[in-house]
Amino acid sequence: MQKRGPPPADAGSMSAKPAASPLSGFVEELDLHVRARYPLLYLATWEEHRLDEVLARLADSHGKSLVTWSITQGLRRRDARGGAPVEGPKDPAEALAAVAQLTEPSLVVFKDFHAYLNDPLVVRALRELAQQLKSSYTTLILVSPVVNIPTELEKEICVLDVPLPSTHGLGVLLRDIVHVVREGRRATVDLNNETVEPLLKAALGLTLSEAENAFAKAIAKDQKLDSRPGGALGGRAREGPRRRRWVGQHGQRCLGA
């Protein structure tokens, strides 16, 4: 979730009517699983950067260290709590072994780990780590746009689907774009309270990045941002939540949820 500047006075009301954010419900559910000391969570999302801020706030609210892993950067501590530095291996199995050695309560986030869940060594290491984490205050969170759960891990991992942006979230993005466009006088903005709502509804099912690209494309093409059919979202009709290949078929998979 990127920080957005304040909207200009003449665009401040251009948004859908305020409603409970789907993301807030997800955050409450995620917080509940962390408090319940679930050892392994799997968050399905394309919007990794949007989730980073949520996880940082969650770790801080629980007084836990935030540690991340990726194949390019290895294991790294990301919070500023002043605890012991963490720098660990890039190898997936070795990184899991390093998590087992953490001495402080932590949220440990492994990014794009689905690619390694076909490796029997990694699967075995995860199963053993899950048992160990049950007696700790550390939670391992796998973040990926693809849900790949080996049979051996189906009873160990809780899968949560991160919701796509609501019309309110898309409205915040659109107000920011309108602000930048009008300041730079790069294009004409022809939107009001009546025309902006269908535009935001048409963008439902897109990530923030996809919606931003669609709006930017319209500006680059026509030097205009409006709600004409075939305008900002022409060819990108509402796609709906396309990600739910696994969760959508089987429902939220959390033992006892």
Summary of the structure (lengths in Angstrom):
residues: 257
radius of gyration: 20.7
end to end distance: 27.1
largest distance: 58.9
contacts: 779
relative contact order: 0.18
helix: 42%
strand: 16%
